[in-house]
Amino acid sequence: MSTASQPALAQVLLASARHIHEVLTGSSLTDCLARTPSTVRAAAQAHSFYTLRHLGLAQELRRLLVPRQPKDPIADALLMQALLLVDVAVRFQADREAFIDRPETPIYSVHTVVDQAVEAAQSQRQLRPFKNLLNAVLRRFIRERETLLEQALKAPVARWNHPTWWVQRLKKAYPSDWQRILETAAIPAPLTLRVNQRRCSVARLLALLEQAQISAWSPGHETVILEQARPVQHIPAFDLGWWSVQDSSAQIAGRLLPVTDGMRVLDACAAPGGKTAHLLERADIHLVALDVDAKRLERVSENIQRLGLDGDHVHLRAAPAQDLDTWWDGVPFDAILADVPCTAAGIVRRHPDIRWLRRESDIHATSALQQQILKALWGTLKPEGHLLYVTCSIFPEEGQQQLDQFLTEHADAVLLPESPLQVLSSLETRDHPGGDGFFYALLQKSAH
Ligand SMILES: C[S@@+](CC[C@H](N)C(=O)[O-])C[C@H]1O[C@@H](n2cnc3c(N)ncnc32)[C@H](O)[C@@H]1O
């Protein structure tokens, strides 16, 4: 039964099945959610996150149970999602305590899942022909669950819930860490904030959160981590610009690039402006914020306005960073942040759709673009100036290999020892911020 605030599970299953189908055909989950009616959006998001984190297992189970994939892709996605929910329901019955710290897991009774999945199929004309199949397959899964799981988990895609090519690449790049990396990817990331030090302090924000009965802690710097994620509008002082949402590893950028008052700084791939704002919070700089995507650049403008960081000292430009003729006035920069486009393989905890959206060939395409951007930007940097090269990837082609090639080709580039280089995604504890996977190289141009 649905209420004004709680839609019926059948509707949620349908909305989420559409998301899964759309992600598998190339749409980002963020875009799918923007098209989802607000009445089901939050619940469907939770289901889609869970399903995408376990999609490899769902695909393999469906393949074992129904070797001929259902012709309708929404029916297929509905079935895969229901298989995962039945599995959760059975595990929950057996061991409730195992789910105490897993508020993100959608838990229903087995009966409810089967009933509502069938109801979802019944509610749509094109899905009705699959109603009986859905019912029969789910019931067979309940009967043979253990054997089917054992069989399915032999496939790497099901065991690790990433495409097989992805698993193989990580094995090769990180022979002793690849399992931990993939295990971390399965655990939802917390909501992490960066305090806007121009408006607030960490202590003040923590006190405000405590008053609002929101559990949070700071692992240091300007970082505050919430025990439980929640919509930003439900966290105090968002409109006052006291804080921004930003992963702890992403917060390294604003601290690492040396910027001081009066410097001329370029943020070459700025949108939506998380790191732009951090730089502006740290010093009174003259900043050019560039991004190829004019629409995304509007988000930079909104963000810096909310944080009270806008003004004549910030210039937004929509242009491709590598085409200097289209945007550069010839005046060199003291510091450059090059947070270049990448596969985003390091942020799969926050964006479980990324692993299913990427193709192996994307690594080659993005690394070629990164190289072009980096080379072009180097020419706009003053002697003795700093350039911070950043990607949110863990594929070496976008990080260490890119850096090695750049250093080979640029005798005037020096890698500074404070560069963290490859940061792997890690879990947060009270004294460790954890965070996403990033690559950071801080370069300085020699004086002559
Ligand atoms: C990793 S995101 C940047 C995130 C941003 N620095 C932040 O912290 O919020 C990469 C950005 O590069 C932009 N981009 C892609 N190709 C570009 C190009 N050739 N020149 C400039 N920007 C580009 C994308 O539109 C995207 O906004």
The ligand as an SDF file (V2000), in Angstrom:
LIG
                    3D

 27 29  0  0  0  0  0  0  0  0999 V2000
   36.6960   15.7470  -12.8090 C   0  0  0  0  0  0  0  0  0  0  0  0
   35.5910   16.9010  -13.4440 S   0  0  0  0  0  0  0  0  0  0  0  0
   36.0560   18.3500  -12.5830 C   0  0  0  0  0  0  0  0  0  0  0  0
   35.5450   18.4290  -11.1750 C   0  0  0  0  0  0  0  0  0  0  0  0
   35.7890   19.7890  -10.5510 C   0  0  0  0  0  0  0  0  0  0  0  0
   37.1870   20.1650  -10.5990 N   0  0  0  0  0  0  0  0  0  0  0  0
   35.3180   19.8370   -9.1150 C   0  0  0  0  0  0  0  0  0  0  0  0
   36.1150   19.6460   -8.1920 O   0  0  0  0  0  0  0  0  0  0  0  0
   34.1250   20.0700   -8.8960 O   0  0  0  0  0  0  0  0  0  0  0  0
   36.2330   17.2020  -15.0220 C   0  0  0  0  0  0  0  0  0  0  0  0
   35.6070   18.3730  -15.7460 C   0  0  0  0  0  0  0  0  0  0  0  0
   36.3490   18.5420  -16.9580 O   0  0  0  0  0  0  0  0  0  0  0  0
   35.4760   19.0720  -17.9160 C   0  0  0  0  0  0  0  0  0  0  0  0
   36.1320   18.8680  -19.2230 N   0  0  0  0  0  0  0  0  0  0  0  0
   36.0890   17.7920  -20.0400 C   0  0  0  0  0  0  0  0  0  0  0  0
   36.8520   18.0010  -21.1210 N   0  0  0  0  0  0  0  0  0  0  0  0
   37.3950   19.2290  -20.9820 C   0  0  0  0  0  0  0  0  0  0  0  0
   38.2610   20.0030  -21.7730 C   0  0  0  0  0  0  0  0  0  0  0  0
   38.7350   19.5490  -22.9270 N   0  0  0  0  0  0  0  0  0  0  0  0
   38.5920   21.2400  -21.3280 N   0  0  0  0  0  0  0  0  0  0  0  0
   38.1070   21.7230  -20.1610 C   0  0  0  0  0  0  0  0  0  0  0  0
   37.2610   21.0270  -19.3800 N   0  0  0  0  0  0  0  0  0  0  0  0
   36.9330   19.7860  -19.7690 C   0  0  0  0  0  0  0  0  0  0  0  0
   34.1900   18.3180  -17.6970 C   0  0  0  0  0  0  0  0  0  0  0  0
   33.0980   19.0430  -18.2340 O   0  0  0  0  0  0  0  0  0  0  0  0
   34.1610   18.2100  -16.1790 C   0  0  0  0  0  0  0  0  0  0  0  0
   33.3820   19.2260  -15.6340 O   0  0  0  0  0  0  0  0  0  0  0  0
  1  2  1  0
  2  3  1  0
  2 10  1  0
  3  4  1  0
  4  5  1  0
  5  6  1  0
  5  7  1  0
  7  8  2  0
  7  9  1  0
 10 11  1  0
 11 12  1  0
 11 26  1  0
 12 13  1  0
 13 14  1  0
 13 24  1  0
 14 15  1  0
 14 23  1  0
 15 16  2  0
 16 17  1  0
 17 18  1  0
 17 23  2  0
 18 19  1  0
 18 20  2  0
 20 21  1  0
 21 22  2  0
 22 23  1  0
 24 25  1  0
 24 26  1  0
 26 27  1  0
M  CHG  2   2   1   9  -1
M  END
$$$$
